[in-house]
Structure formats: C-alpha cells, structure tokens
C-alpha cells in the first residue's frame, strides 16, 4: 500500500490497517506526551499519546523529514544492540 492509498481510506480503515499491518519501530517521550512510530511499506505513521490520560491525541503520516529526527538515535541504538 502506498501513502496515497492509505490516506484515501476512511479514518476507521486507517486505524484498522495501522493495527493489522504496520510494524512498530520506536517511541519517543517528551515532557507531557509520547510518540510511537510505525512503518507501513514506504511510509511512516506517528501516533501522539497523552501519558496522563492514556489516550491517543492524533495520528500523522509522512515519508521522511523532520518528524523522523526524534527517532534516529533510538533506532540506531536498537540496531547497534543487535551487533
């Protein structure tokens, strides 16, 4: 599935596809929220979670760019841990 196909789905179908087909990559904690990164074919899905309420605040879909920066150190550490 390409990013345009994913974005053309209804919100409900996007959530179902995320839970059924995406692969968890990494997470990042900030002061009052947490972000989780998932991979789908050639794009990424980022969830923003409220730590206090334990709820999902939003979903972002992207291919690359600044949104990926906060995960780079975590992913590299995970890769080095396997070596």
HELIX and SHEET records of a PDB file:
HELIX    1   1 UNK A    3  UNK A    8  1                                   6    
HELIX    2   2 UNK A   11  UNK A   21  1                                  11    
HELIX    3   3 UNK A   66  UNK A   68  5                                   3    
HELIX    4   4 UNK A   69  UNK A   82  1                                  14    
SHEET    1   A 4 UNK A  23  UNK A  29  0                                        
SHEET    2   A 4 UNK A  33  UNK A  40 -1                                        
SHEET    3   A 4 UNK A  43  UNK A  50 -1                                        
SHEET    4   A 4 UNK A  55  UNK A  62 -1                                        
END                                                                             
